[in-house]
Amino acid sequence: MAAPMLRWFCSGRRFAFAWVGCGSCHRRGPPTGSTSNGKRGQSSVAQQPHITAQKPRKGECEWAAVVGLEIHAQIASNSKLFSGSQVHFAAPPNSLVSFFDASLPGTLPAGYQITQQRLPIAVNGSLAYSVCVGRKPSQMVTRTVRVKQIQLEQDSGKSLHDDLRSQTLIDLNRAGIGLLEVVLEPDMSCGEEAATAVRELQLILQALGTSQANMAEGQLRVDANISVHRPGEPLGVRTEVKNLNSARFLAKAIDYEIQRQINELENGGEILNETRSFDYKLGCTVPMRDKEGKQDYRFMPEPNLPPLLLYDSGSLPSGADPKQVINVDQLRERLPELPRVTRERLVREYGMLPQHSFALLNEVGLLEFFQNVIKETRAEPKKVTSWVLNTFLGFLKQQNLAVSESPVTPSALAELLDLLDRKAISSSAAKQVFEELWRNEGKTPAQIVAEKNLELLQDPEVLERLCRSTLEAHPDVVRGPRGGAVTQAQWLRAEGGLRLTPAPLLPCPAVQRRVLTTASPVSSVILQLFFSVFS
């Protein structure tokens, strides 16, 4: 089993992870920073930011951007972390709240957020991801971002601000839901890199079953820490853009904020250490609150929770009950196939291009759809890949549908590709059949071919009679090459062929060759073009 993309090292040691409480109602953890002083949030390793692609003006130096991320993934669980309250998306406000969640008196209320801050569950890892570096999709390189730490914590409640009534509404449905926070060091330099890294982590979490990581439902949220500076100079003051819930908005928010900071500094302004939000309607970031004052989060040990102990095979106590301890090595052995390994297997087994393997994994459910088609068709994998990524995915995107909402099933597409593979229909007819499948659920490709009379002509005698009757009916066109062979063939198609042939009935290539071998030189040229205008 290949090693996971996220990894930590724990050979021969025992690890204790203590839970601590945070005196703030907001989630607090060690933020990734881009300041160069010794304050909290500074990276422990020298940063190597990429230079932005923006061309400098004449006489100016380029700017370097530094981007770090805090990613919060909702743990896949039916209940909250420390209460029995259920977890459901879009439930009515405050309908999934226990006494403990609401911190009501007489229930040993928490009244604070519980998080692993000083002793996180994992540290010093890495996450590899691939980005496109040129105009061609095949020009991809693999980059790595360091994972500072991974920790468990509780989600906080949600505030809904009503400006018209000057009031704030509180929804505690989310309060207490278990989160996995992944802190990425500021090793990225633009929105595309950040969005790609988050997407790779999202795929890993989904493959592991750790989180459904549905960003549209708030199961994966990202805070981005962004700063700019001149190369060779100290790192700039950072801003934090909070609660980004889509990869597209994440990329747009980061790129906007980078450009905003550059413009501010070039115009003589200064960057404030502040928290901002992204207004997706306006496409810009807006201030939320400043972070200039030192914030005292009052971290304290949680007395009601014992430390979480992890072991590996070398540190496991003798006689320990395997059901009562967590053995990291055993977990590693049970890991499923991770996205990087899946992509490598697709390229190796089916001969597809690397960018096609990324496309299959990046769309939820598309890989499973592709594999089901492969199981049921005799068509070559490359043809299946082309149809799934171009035709099928194109129709989905046109109508903004998920794979699970497709009216075309894998079995239907497999049957269509079988018809095409054995040359029962032409490529143009196959596309027409697919359109009919998309519009009319319940019909099979074979039924549509029969109803629309789309099958290729297989009888040489029928084809020969058809072609010769068309030519004999228009001898002047055959004898007189007034407009050239192309014009003649087009005229025959329009004036003779379409009346005599239930278009687009097409002759199969073998039948075409047989007819052409018996035709005169002039007729042969015209027939070749006659066939081509049908196909």
N, C-alpha and C positions, 0 to 999 in steps of 0.2 A: 504494500500500500504506500503510495507516495506521501511524502510529508506535506502537511497543510501549508497554505500560504501564510497563515498567521502562526507563528511559532514562538515558544519561549524555552528556556533551557533550565532544567531542574535536576540534572543527574546527581543521584546519590544524596539528595538533601530533602528535608521536610520543610514545608512552607506553611506559615500561619498567616491568615488574612483576617484582620480584626475589622469589625463593623463599627462605624462611628456615626454619631448624630450631628446634623448641621442645624444651627439655630436660625437659618433663613428658610422662608417658604419656597424659595427658588432652588433649582438644582445647582449645586456648587461642586466644583471639582477643580483640580489643578489645570487651569487653561493653558493651551499652547500659546506661547508668546513670541513676539518679534522684537522685543526691546533688548538692548545690549547691556543693560546694567544687571546687577546681580539679584534682581527681584524675582518673585514667584512667577513662574510661567516661562522663564528663560530656558532655551534648549540646552541640554547638557553636552551636545556635540556641535561642532562648528557647522553652520548652515552653508549650503552651497546653492543659492537661488539661481534660477535661470534668468537670462535677460529677456525682457518682454519683446515681442515681435514688432512693437511700434517703432517706426523709423524716427530717429531724432531729427530735430530741426538743425539747420546749418549752425555750426559752432556750439551745439549743445551735446552733453553726454547722454548716454542712454540711461534709462531707469531700470532698476531691478525690483521685481515684486517677490514677496515672500507670503506664502499661504499655508496656514495650518488649520486642522479641522478637529472638531469634537462631534462625534457621531453617536446618537442615542437610538438604540434599537429596542423595540418592545419585545420582551421575552415571550415566546409562544407558550402561553399558560391560560387555563380557563379561569383562574382566580388571581387575586392580587398577591403581592409578595408576602405580607404578614397579616392578611385578613382573608376571610372566606368570601368576600364580595366578588361577584362575577365580572368578567371582562367581555364587553360587547361593544362593537363600533356603532356609533349613531344612536345609542340608547337615549331616552329622554333625560334631560339634565337632572343630576343628583338622584338618579334612580338606582345607581349601583354603589351605594355608600353605606358602609357599616358604621357603628358607633366609634370604632377605633379610627376609621378613615377620617371621620369628622372631628375627632379629638373632643368628644363630648365628656363632661365630668363623670366620674365614677367608673370609667372604663380603662383606667391606666392609659390616658391619652398620650400620644406621642407629641403632637404639636410641633414637630420638626421633621425634617427630611432625613432619612437614614441612607447612608452611602458608604462605600469603601473608598477612603481617600488616602490615608497614609500607608496602608498595606493592600494595594489592589491585587486582584486575582492573577494578573499577568503583567509583566514589564519587558521592555527591550525586545520587541518583536519587529517584524517587517511585513509589508504588504506589497506584492508585485502586481503591476498592471501594465497594460500595453496602450500606447497612444499612436496616432497617425502623425507622421512628421513631414509628409509631403502632400502633393495634390492627389496622388494615387492611393487608393485604400490599402494596397499591398505594402506601402512604405510604413511599416509599423516597427516601433522599438519598445522594449520592455524597460520600465523604470521601477524603482523601489522607493517607497516612503517608509520611514521608521515609525513603528508603533510605540509610543511612549509608555502607555499602560492601558489595561482593560479592567474595568471595575463594574460591580453591580450596585444599583441604587434604586430608590423609589422615584416614581414620577410624581410631579406636583399637580395641584389643581389647575384649572383653567380660568382665567379672568376674561370676561367679555365686557368691553367698555362701550357704554351707550352715551355718546356725546350729546345727542339731542336732549336726553333727560338728565344729563350730568350725573350719571350713576354707573357703578360697576357691578356686574353680576358675576357670581361665583358658581362654577360647576366642578364638583369634586368627584365626578365619575373616574377621572384619570388618577386621582390621588392614591398613591400606594401601589400602582401597577409596577411590576418589575421591569427595569431597564438594564441593558448592557451598554455601558459607555466605552467607546473606543477613542482614545486620544492619539491623533496622528501628528507627528512633529512637523514643523513648518518647512517641509522639503519641496513643496510644489510652488508653481509660479504663475498659474493662470486658471481660469475657470474650467477649461476643458480638462486639464489634468485632474483637478479636484473632482469633477463630476465622474470621470472615468474611474478614479480610485474608489469613490463611493459606490459606483455601480458594481465594481469587482467585489467589494466587501459585501454588498447586498446579495450577490449571487452565492457567495460562500455561506452567509448566514442562512439563506434559503436551502442550500444543499445540506447543511448540517441539521436543519430543523430547529435551529436556535430561535429564529424569528421569521415570521412571514414577510417582514420588511417591506410592507406595502406603504410607500410614501404617501399615496393619495389618502390613506386612512390614518395618517399620523404615526404609523408603526416604525418609521425611520425618519428622524429629524436631524438636521445638521446645523451646527454653529461654525461659522468661518471666521478665522482671525487673519487679518490682511494688513500688510504694511508695504511701503515702497522706500527705496533709498538709492543714492548714486553708488555705482560699483566702487568698492574700495573705501566707502564711508560707513560709519556705524549704521546699524539697522534703524529704521524709522519707527515712529510711534504707531501702534497698531489700533485698528478698530475691530469690533466684533459684530458680525451680522448674524442675528439670531433666527432660529426656527425656520430654516429653509426646508421645504417639504417636497421638492422635486429636483431631479438632477438638472433639468433645464433651467430652472430658476436659480439653482446654486451656481451654475456656470455664468449666467447673466449677472447675478448679484456681485460675484467676485470680479468679473471683468469691468463692470461699471464702477465698483469701488476703487479698483486700481487706477482707472482713468481719472476718477474724481480726485483722488489724493495727488496724482501727478499734476493735474490742472491747478489744484489749490496751492501746491508748493511752487509751481512755476509762476504763479501770480502773486507770490510774496506772502501767502497765508501760512497757517500752521495746521497740523493734524491733531485733533483732540482724541484722547484715549476715551472712547465712548462706545456705547452699544447702539447699533442701528438695526433697522428692519428693512426688508425688501418689499417695495410696493410693486407687485407684478403688473398692475394695470398701467402704471406710469413708467415702469422699467427702470426704477432708480431706488437707491437706499435713502432712508429718512432717519433722523435721530430719534432715539428712544430715551436714553438716559446717559449721563456722563459717568466715567469710572475713575475720575481724577483722584477723589478722596480714597484713602486706604480703607478697605472694607474688612471688618473683623467678623469672620463667619462663626467664631466660637465653636470650633470642632471639639467634640468630647466623646469619649468611649461610650457605647451603648451598653449598659449593664445587663440587659436582659438577653443579649445575644452572645453566645460563645464564639470563639474564633473558628473560622472555616479552615480546616487542615487538608492540604493536598499532599500526596506522596507520589513517588515513582517506585519502580520495582526495587531499586537499591536502598531506599529509605523506609520501605514498608516494615512496620514492627512485626516481629515474629508472632504468630498466633493471632494476628488481627483478623477480624471477621470481614471478608471482602465486601459484604453488604453494608458495613458500617463506615467504610473509609472510601476515599476517592483516589484511585490509582490512575495517574495521568497516562502511563504507558498503556494500560488497558483501553483507555478512551481512544488513544491514538490508533490502536489496532482495529478498532471498530469504525474508524472514520469512513464515510462514503466517498465515492469519487468526487473530487472537487473540480470546480470549473476549469482550471488550467489543464488538468489531466483529461477532462472531457473534450476540450478543444483539440488537444494533441491527438486523442484517439480518433476524432472525426476526420482530421486531416490524414491520419495514417490509414484508416480503414476505407474511407470513401474517396480519397484523393482530392478532397475539396481544398480551396484556397483558405489560408488562415483567416482572412477577413470574413469569409462565409461562416466559419465556425463561430466567430464572435457574434455575427448577426443571428444565428440560430439560438444562441444562449441569451442574448440580450432581450429577446421578446418572450414574455412569460408564456409558457405552454408551447412555444414554437418547436423546440427540440423534440418534445414528445410527439407532436403532430408529424414531424419529419420522420422520426423513427417508425411510427405506425404505418406511414405510407411505404417506407422501405420494406417493411415486413410483408406487405400485401401485393407488391408490384414486381414485375419482371424487368421494368425499365432500369437503365443504368443509374447509379447514384448521382452522377453529375447532372443528368436530366431532371431527376427528382429535386436536387438542390436548386436548380434554376427555376423550376416551376414553383417551389415553395417560397423562395426568397423574392422572386420577381412577380409572378402572377398572383399567387395566393396572398402574400404579404401586402402587395400593392392594393388589392381589393380591400383588405382589412383597414389599411391606413386611409383609403379614400372615404370609407364610411365610419371611421373612428371606432372600430370594433376590436374587442379582444379576441384572441385565438379561440377561447371557449365559447364565444358568441357566433362563430362562423357557421353559415348555413351549409357549407361544403365540408363533409366529413373526410377523414383520411382514407376510408374505404372507397368513397366516390372518386377522389383524386387518383387513387391507385388504379381503379378500373379505367379511368380516362387515359392514364399513362400507358396502360396495357394496350388499349386500342391504338394509341399512337405508336407504340413500340412494334406492334405486328403489322403496321402500315395499313390498318383498316380505315384510318382517317388521316387527313393531312394536318399540318401544324395550324393552318388558319382555321380549319374546321374544329380542331381541338379547343382553340380559344373560344370559338362560338359555343361549343358544348359547355365549357366552363362558365361562361356568362349565363347560360340557361340554368346550370346547376345552382348558381348563386341566386337566381331569381325564383326558381321553382324547387322548393324542397320536396323530397319524396321521389322524384324521378331519378332513374339511373342514367349514366352516360349512354349505355346501349339503347335505352328507350328514346333518348333525345336524338341520337344518331338516326334511328329508324324513322322517327316522326318527321325530322327535318330533311331526310334523304341525303345525309352527309357522307355516306360510306364511299370509299374509293372504288372506282370501277375495276373489277378483277377479271372480267371476261374479255379477252382480246378481240373476239369476233364482234361483240357489241360495240366496243370502242372503234374498231376499224370501220364498221358500217356507219357509225356516227360521224367520224372524221371525213370519210369519203363522200357521204351524202351532203355534207356541208360544202366540201370543195366542188363537187359536181354541180351543186345548185348555183355556184358563182364562178363559172369558168373564166369570165373576164378578169376577175380579181386575181385568179391564179396565174393567168397568162401574162397579164400586164402589170409589171412592177412599177406602177406610176409613183407611188409614195414610198417605195421600198418595202422590204419584207415585214418590218415592224408595223407599218401602217396597214398592210394587208391583214396581218394576224389580228390586229385590234378590230378591224372592220368585220372580219369573219366572226370574231367573238361576239361583237355587238349585234350583227345582222343575222348571223346563222347559228352560232354556237349556243347562245342563250335561249334561242327559241327551240332548238333541238335537244338541248341538254338541261335537265333539272338542276341548274347550278346550285351549289358548287360541287356537283358530282365530279370527282377527279379520277383520272386513271392512275393506277399504281405505276411506279417507275419501270417495273419489268414489262408491263403491258405497253407502256409508251415506247420502249426500245424495240419491241417486236413490230409495232406498226411503222416505226420510222425506218426500219431496215427494208421494208417493201415499198417505200414511197420513192417518187422521183426526186432528184436533187432540189428542184424548186419547191415541190410540195413538202419535202423534208424540212427545209428551213422554216416554211410557214407553219408546219405542224409543231415544230419545236417551240416556236413563239406562241402558237395556239395553246399548247400545254402550259406554257409559263404564265400566261395571263390568268389562267384558272387558279394556279397555285399561289 
